[in-house]
């Protein structure tokens, strides 16, 4: 009989939890998890070097500040396409916040990834930066298309 697969023990980071592990997976490219862990660990060290004593709280607050509550989704009804505002579920909120923070960090040039990521996390922590701007943009679009909210029942 074959041995059962055992899930490997979580990261050796002192602040490892489900959110950080998920964020590390979002950082990861081409299956290089150790590189992604190193980038995350160095990012937390960079945040600590910038004067924040608990980088875990900074990270959690930055993610919280970048999470969208409402988004628009295209829905075709009778030959017309409407932008229907819908509420974003919890898992998708975290996904979009991480995606926007990482996109902003990856689009910058000239620095190491951990420094760019630390800058973007600190910007989101203070309520500025690309990720927070995308969130506000998303909320404005949803607010502008509030008239089509009744069509939300047709959205899959």
Secondary structure, 3 states (H helix, E strand, C coil): CCCCCCCCCCCCCCCCCHHHHHHHHHHCCCCCHHHHHHHHHHHHHHHHHCCCCCHHHHHHHHHHHHCCCEEEEEEEECCEEEEEEEECCHHHHHHHHHHHHHHHHHHCCCCCHHHHHHHHHHHHHCCCHHHHHHHHHHHHHHHHCHHHHHHHHHCC
